[in-house]
């Protein structure tokens, strides 16, 4: 699961769900777009940071999707704003490291999930989004733990052990 395309797509979905539940979706989408531009414009990092960026992406997926399980009165708009800005910045950084084509996955997933989340939140059908958010938390936790666990015998092909 070290594919930046999948990580950015799932980050876009988690961020889109969070933005769709917010009352200030337009402001948040503007902040995400600005953060993506700033993250992509930063100077390139060395290539050894790919694993750390992916771990950060999985952690952001857990935070963004997990925040949807908080009751509406306990989920502050500041948390949503910070999550959106950091997600956009990290997506820009990972897109810069992995190639510009990966940002398309983030943008498409963000747009689609935001629209779906807004439509379902207006109709008071929030449970399907929360179920999908729970799935995203599980996938993010699995991928985050797999990147930090030591390699066990049988995990790598025989010629690499």
MARMAR-800157 format. One record per residue (C-alpha): x, y, z. Coordinates in pm, 1 decimal. Example, Ala and Ser with C-alpha at 12.3 -4.5 7.8 and 13.67 -1.06 7.14 Angstrom:
> px/py/pz
> 1230.0/-450.0/780.0
> 1367.0/-106.0/714.0
% end
This chain:
> px/py/pz
> 0.0/0.0/0.0
> 281.3/238.9/-81.0
> 103.6/380.1/-383.3
> 72.0/759.7/-366.2
> -224.0/755.1/-606.0
> -438.9/548.4/-370.8
> -324.5/745.1/-66.2
> -410.2/1078.3/-226.1
> -745.4/950.9/-351.8
> -844.8/830.2/-5.2
> -717.6/1155.5/148.3
> -937.4/1342.9/-98.2
> -1239.5/1134.0/-0.4
> -1180.6/1181.6/373.5
> -1125.1/1555.2/333.3
> -1428.7/1586.3/106.8
> -1649.8/1414.9/362.7
> -1523.0/1652.0/631.2
> -1576.4/1959.0/412.8
> -1923.4/1841.3/311.9
> -2033.3/1814.1/675.2
> -1909.1/2165.8/746.8
> -2127.9/2471.1/718.7
> -1851.7/2668.3/544.9
> -1770.7/2435.8/256.3
> -1679.3/2704.9/3.3
> -1425.6/2868.5/231.8
> -1271.8/2530.0/309.9
> -1241.3/2432.0/-56.0
> -1064.0/2760.2/-124.6
> -827.1/2694.4/164.8
> -756.0/2343.2/34.8
> -684.0/2474.2/-315.0
> -446.7/2735.8/-175.8
> -271.1/2477.2/41.0
> -227.5/2242.0/-256.6
> -72.1/2522.2/-458.3
> 161.5/2620.6/-174.4
> 257.4/2258.5/-107.9
> 330.8/2197.8/-474.8
> 533.5/2519.9/-500.0
> 764.7/2438.1/-210.6
> 1118.7/2333.1/-298.0
> 1152.8/1961.8/-368.6
> 1247.1/1734.7/-82.3
> 1490.7/1449.2/-101.9
> 1346.1/1122.0/-222.4
> 1399.0/946.8/109.7
> 1094.3/1120.7/258.0
> 831.9/933.8/57.6
> 755.5/688.1/336.9
> 720.6/967.6/592.6
> 483.3/1160.0/367.7
> 272.4/849.6/312.3
> 259.5/788.2/687.1
> 146.0/1148.4/732.2
> -122.5/1099.9/466.1
> -256.9/789.7/641.2
> -261.2/977.2/971.7
> -453.0/1264.8/813.3
> -705.4/1019.3/670.9
> -760.8/882.8/1022.3
> -803.4/1232.9/1169.2
> -1030.2/1366.3/893.7
> -1254.1/1061.1/875.5
> -1253.6/1006.9/1251.7
> -1370.2/1361.9/1315.3
> -1697.9/1281.6/1139.5
> -1790.4/1050.7/1425.8
> -1785.6/1341.2/1671.1
> -2126.2/1495.2/1743.6
> -2190.1/1812.4/1545.0
> -2176.7/2037.2/1850.0
> -1839.1/1891.4/1956.7
> -1674.2/1917.7/1613.4
> -1536.5/2271.3/1595.0
> -1503.7/2448.5/1261.9
> -1139.5/2518.0/1348.4
> -1063.7/2143.5/1344.7
> -1223.2/2111.1/1003.2
> -1033.9/2413.7/871.0
> -697.6/2293.7/1002.1
> -757.7/1941.7/871.1
> -852.7/2078.3/528.6
> -550.0/2307.2/502.8
> -302.8/2044.0/620.5
> -455.3/1782.6/388.8
> -421.2/2017.7/93.0
> -61.0/2105.0/179.6
> 41.5/1742.7/224.8
> -134.2/1649.6/-100.3
> 67.0/1920.4/-276.0
> 392.3/1795.5/-123.9
> 324.3/1433.4/-210.7
> 214.1/1535.8/-558.3
> 542.5/1718.1/-602.8
> 744.2/1417.1/-488.8
> 539.4/1149.9/-669.1
> 461.0/1344.9/-985.1
> 204.0/1602.7/-1086.1
> -37.8/1338.2/-1216.9
> -111.3/1219.3/-864.8
> -282.6/1547.1/-774.2
> -560.0/1463.3/-1018.2
> -659.2/1168.4/-799.3
> -683.9/1399.1/-499.4
> -886.2/1662.1/-687.5
> -1137.3/1418.8/-838.2
> -1190.6/1232.3/-510.6
> -1221.2/1558.9/-316.0
> -1477.2/1704.5/-556.0
> -1690.8/1392.0/-580.0
> -1694.5/1318.2/-207.4
> -1767.3/1680.8/-118.2
> -2069.7/1693.0/-348.0
> -2203.6/1359.1/-223.6
> -2145.1/1457.0/138.5
> -2320.7/1792.6/98.0
> -2621.9/1631.7/-70.9
> -2656.2/1361.5/192.9
> -2598.7/1601.5/484.6
> -2875.4/1831.5/359.2
> -3119.6/1540.8/349.8
> -3015.8/1436.0/701.9
> -2875.8/1107.1/571.2
> -2542.4/1120.1/748.6
> -2509.2/755.0/842.7
> -2379.0/632.0/502.8
> -2105.4/895.8/511.5
> -2013.1/800.7/867.3
> -1997.8/432.5/771.7
> -1766.3/517.2/481.0
> -1562.0/733.3/720.8
> -1527.6/436.4/955.9
> -1399.3/231.4/665.3
> -1146.6/504.8/585.6
> -1027.8/507.2/948.1
> -975.0/130.7/934.0
> -784.5/146.2/604.8
> -574.1/438.7/728.6
> -489.0/262.2/1054.3
> -397.8/-57.8/871.1
> -169.2/120.6/626.6
> -11.2/338.6/894.2
> 74.3/38.7/1110.0
> 204.0/-164.3/815.2
> 455.8/108.2/730.8
> 602.5/118.0/1080.7
> 603.1/-255.4/1159.3
> 929.6/-443.6/1104.2
> 944.9/-684.4/814.9
> 860.3/-1036.7/924.6
> 990.7/-1351.8/757.8
> 777.6/-1444.7/461.4
> 672.0/-1084.0/397.6
> 947.1/-1026.9/139.7
> 1038.8/-1257.2/-147.9
> 1311.8/-1508.7/-62.5
> 1583.0/-1335.0/-260.9
> 1543.4/-1018.2/-48.6
> 1561.0/-1182.2/296.5
% end
